[in-house]
Amino acid sequence: MFGIGIDIGGTNTKLVVVNRAGKLLAQERFRTEASKGPQAFVKRLAAAVEGFRRDYGRQLVSIGIGAAGDVDPERGILRFSPNLGWRSVKIAGPLERSTGLPCSMENDANMAAWGAYEIEMERKKGNILALTLGTGIGSGLVLDGKLYHGGTGSAGEAGHVKIEPDGRPCHCGGRGCLEAYCGSYAIMARARELIKNETAFIKKFAAPGHEKFNTICLTNAAAAGHAGARRVWAETGHYLGRGLAALILVLNPDCVVLTGGVSRARKWFMPAMNKVLGAQQIKTPFARVKIRVADNADLGSHGAALFGLDKALK
Ligand SMILES: [Zn+2]
């Protein structure tokens, strides 16, 4: 039996088909294009699911979705997504009706946390905090083998924890949020302040065929010794350390798993992050916690697929 996992991000939407062990069988990805509206998006999703059904038929038993934003998992509603600009959007219900498959929806970082628990930690008991470092920042918690939702399903909105009073503006409308410093849009905004000749920078550091001013380009520049790029990553690490320190003090996790595109720059932001963690006064939780970057770059979609399968087969 196979499950479909869907990860709805601010920029891209990823779909995977996995078996119960989390092995990837098929995948697809398309641009989310949030500005075209949620109805067009659900239609696009249903078409992609149909494509998988032609290949796998009745072996497909469930759909699990992780969406970037505040999700009501009981009703399958995306209540608010700052990075998609959507409010009160029904996704799970319409997709369930059009595909006939049971469909669950959770916050994307919750699904990454579930993926970390099932794949990275191989279902070992313990407390896991997963941080998704992408366009925005999310977090999810699996406590003793159970996904933690909190009172309203909103647990883990770590991206909007305030780390700087009256700091930089955030996509949520607030100021000084962790995401306003460490989300990829914020990192690149800071890079723009420091790197004056963007065109020359892209020409020199972007991967061939991907001439874009993005975090990959910024990572390549840091590796080549570019002082501005290294400074941006060090600042990112510093602020990430502030946010993570607060989370570790409150939650005392056994393991923190970092995932998402920005986590690929670990070499450049982790020293500054670890410096902040090492400077905390209450030492025990910091001495104990294991911080790792996920090997699997698609924990969100894999986690969603495994979570959906788990629910459907219970
Ligand atoms: Zn915010």
Residues whose N, C-alpha, C, O or C-beta is under 5 A from the ligand:
A	BS01	ZN	G159 H160 C170 C172 G174 C177
